């Protein structure tokens, strides 16, 4: 019997950090997530410290920015993910910034070094004049190094002024296979969120169905809702294969060897109009990156425009794409899967 692990977008906290008074709010929000995840006092303390350090760096060095917090479970147990995003001056030498005692602001200089030590997963992408994205995942226990070829990162942020996000994502693992869904409920707010949640529920029941079949099942389950656009992919690294189907304005792209290939999505709205949901198979060789996103993200981006970004953790890639290509007038969701060389 195989073991299936399922993750989906929950309530991702999106915190604007523009002044020192916001640091405490970030710490309390992170502590709240850790408490909900039933972290012990030591692990919850690590989460709070990381949140404080990242928020402080956003104010002191990034000129303000955003901190995204979410909780998820994987084979190592529950983790809290903290993703710090800014459009500031960037870091001239990342390695220097990770050394204790190094500072450009007259502080003790333990910020990023402490974050790295306290994190189960840590990554950073920064370019002078182009801002910084920092990833920290803190677990209730220290995980062993993952043997999986495939890594994932995802974010889902509501449009400014909305409480609920009308986008959602879902990710499942089973016996070396991986299934991904991105869904965009029509419109915004609660009705869109309800449609997205219905799609995630339907997909979660049979995530490894053929993608074309999954689109038809979602279409049936979304009847009576606002309707949605959606796309799903099934990844089989051992076969270097990606199977994909999409309906509506969800973008899918495979990036490999400096080139990008768009994945086919058909016109329609699941729950309302479905004329076609043709599935196509694509090669997915080692070193490839899959990016799927809702139309809250402009499709005019290229990994090749960013030096070495394709080699970073998928959560960092998602953060950079969101930072630079979010339309800011819609819900925004990005999910990234990368296959190690």
N, C-alpha and C positions, 0 to 999 in steps of 0.2 A: 504493500500500500504506500503510495506516495504522499508526501506531506505538502500541502499547499499553504502558502503565505500570501495574505491579501492586505494591501494598504490602499487607503483612499484619502482624498483631501478632506480635512476636517476644518475646524475653525482656525485658520491661520491668522495670527495676530500681526497687524501691520502698524508699526509705530513710527511716527515722524520724530526725528531727533534733531533739533535745531539749537537747543540751548542747554545749559548745564542742569536746569531743573528737570529736564526730561530723563536724565540718567536714572533717577530713583524710580520713575514710572516703568522704565525698561526692566530694572532689576525685579520689581514687584511682579510684573507680568510674567517674567521667566520663572520666578519662584512659584507663582500660581500654577503654571503648567507642570512644573516638577511635582508639586503637591498632588495635582490631579492624576499624574502618572504613578503616584505612590513611591516616589524616590525616597530613600532614607535621607537623614539629615546631611550626611557627608556629600552624597551625590547632588542633592538639592542645592547645597552650598556651592558646589562647583558651577552649577548652572547660573546661580545668581552672580558669582564673580565674573564669569565669562560675559554675561549680559552687561554688567557694569563697565567692564573694560572696553567692550566693543562700542557701547554708547558713548563713553568718554572719548574714545578715538574719533568717533564721528564728529563730535563737537570741536575737539582741539585741532584735529588734523584734516578732517574731510570737509570742513565748512558746512556741516550738517548733512543729514542723509536719512536713510530708512533702516529699520531693524525688523526683519521678518522672523517670527517665531512659530514653530509648529512641533507637534508631538506625533511620533509614529512608532510602530513596532516592527522589528525585523527578527531574523533568526537569533540575534544577540539580546533580544528583549526590547524594552521601551527606551526610546531616545528622544531627547529634545534637540531640535535643530535651530541654530541661530545663524541668520544670514544678514551680514552688515553690508550696506550698499551706499556708496557716495559718488559724487561727481566732482570731487575736489582735485587738489594738485597732484595726487598720486604719490607713490613712494619711489625715490631714486634707486634705492638698493633694498630689496625685500629681505635678503639674508641679514643685513645689518639691523633692520628693524625688529628682527626676531631675537636678537641677543639681549639678554638682561643688561640693563645699564645704558642702553642706547636710547637716546631721546632727542627730538628736535624741538621740544616745547618746554624744556626745563623741568620735566617731571622725572620720576624715578626710572622711567623707561622699561617697566616690567609688563606693559600692556599686552602686546602681541605674543611675547615670549610666554607669559603666563597663560594666555588663551590656548596656545599650542600645547602646553604641558597638561592642561586640564581637559583637553578634548580627546575623545575616542577617534574622531575623524576631524582633520584640519586641512584647509587649503586656502590659498590667497592668490588673487590676480590683481596686479596693479601696474599701471603705466604712467610715467610722468606726464602731467597735464591731462590725464584721462580718467582719473578716479580709481577707486579700489573696491573690490568685493572680497569679503572674508567669510569663510564657512567654518562653523564649529558645530560638531555633533557631540553631545554629552550623554553618556548612557548611565543607567543605574548600576551597571558593572562594566568593567573593562573587557571589550571583546577581543578575541583572537583575530589575527589578520584574515580577512575573507579570502577564500580560494576562488570565488566567483570571477569569471571573465568579464561580467557585465556589472556596471555601476549605474546608479540612477540618481536623479535629482528632480525636484518638482516644486513649483510655487503657484499659488492661486490667490490673487488680490482683487478685492471688490473695487468697483469704480468709486471714485471720491464722492462722498455723500451718501453712499449706500451702506447699510448694515450687513446685508447678506450678499454673498458673491453668487452670481448666476452661472459661473463656470465651475467645473469640477474635473478631477482626474482620478484614475484608479489604476492600480498596478498589482499584478499577481505573479507569483513564482511557483513552478512545479516541475520537478525532475529535469532541471536544466533549461526549461522553457520559461519565457517571460511574456506576459500579456499586458498591454497598456491601452488605456482609454482616455481621451480628452473629450469633454462635452461642454457645449456652450448653450445654456438655456436661452430661448428667444427673449430679448429685452433685458431688463435689469430687475434687481430686487427680489422680493419673496417669490413671485410666480416663476421667475427664471430659475431661482435656486431650487424650487420644488421640482421643476422639470429635470434639472441636472441631477438631483438626488434620486429621482426615479430611474434615470438612465444608469447611474452607478449601481443601484440595487439590482437592476436586471442584469447588468454586465457581471457583477460579482457572483451571481448564481452559476454562470457558465462562462468564465473568462477565456477558456481555451477552445471555445467553439470557433469554427472557421469565421474570419472577420466578416465575410459577406453575410453569413447566417446571423452573426451578432447584430449587424445593422438592422436586419428584418425583425429580430426579437426586440431590439430597442424601439423600433417603430411601433410595434404592437403595444409595448408597455407604456409608451408615451402618449397614447390616445387619451384625450381628456385633459392633458396638460397644455401648457403654453407651447410645447414643442421645442426642439433643439437641433443643433448641428452637432455631429460627433464623428470621431474617427477612432479606429482601433488597430493595433498592430500586435502580431504574435512573433516573437523573436526566438529563433532556434540557432544558437551560436554553433553547435556541433555540425550543423548543416550549412553554416554561413548564409542563413536564409531569413528574410523578413517578409511576412505576409501582412497585407494591409488593405483596408477598405475604409472609405469615408463618405459622408453625406453632409453637404453644407460647407461653411467657410472655416473649417479647421485645416491648418497648414501642416504638412508633413514633409520633412526634408532629411535626406541622408547625405552627410558630409564625409568625404574620404579622399585622402591624397590631394588636398587643395581644391577639390571640385565638389559641387553640390547638385543633387538631383531631387526635384520636387516629386512628391507622391500624389497619385491621382485621387481626387475627391469629386463626387458627382453632385449636381444640383439637387436641392430638395430640403425639406424640413422633416425630421423624424417626428412622428406623431401626427403629421398633417399630410405631407406629400412625399411619397417615395416612389420614384419611377425606376431607379436603378441603383444598385449598390455593388458594382462589380469589384471583385477581389483581384489584386495583382500580387505577384511574388517578385521580390527584389533581392539581389545579392547583398549580403551584409558581412563583408570580410572583416578580419581582425583590423583594429585601428579605426573602425567606422564610428560615427556619431549619429544618432537619430534624434531629431528635434521635432516635437509636435507642439503646436500652440493655437490658442483661440485668436479671433480677429481683433482682440484688444491689443495684440502685438502686430506691428507693421511687418509685412513679409519682406521688406527691403533690408535684409541683413545678410552678412556673409561671415562665416568663421574665419575665412582667409584674410579678412580685413583686420584681424586681431592676432598679433604675434603670439604663437604658442597657446592660444586659448583652447584649441581642441584637445590639448593634453591635460587640461585642468579637470578637476572633479565636475561631474555633470551638474551638481547644484550650483557651482560657481558659474558654469556656462549659462545656466538658466538665469542666474542673477544678472549677468552682464547683458544678455539679450533683453531682459525685462527693463533694466535701467536705461538702455540706449534706444529701445524700439517700442516701448509702451506708448500707446496713443493717449493715455490719461483721461479719455472720455468713455471708457468702457471697462468692463471686467477684464482681467488679464490672467491667463494661465499658460505656463510653459512646463513641459516635461521633457527631460533629456535622458537618453540612454547611451552609454559609451561602451564599446567593446575593446578591452585591452589588447595591444599588439601581442 
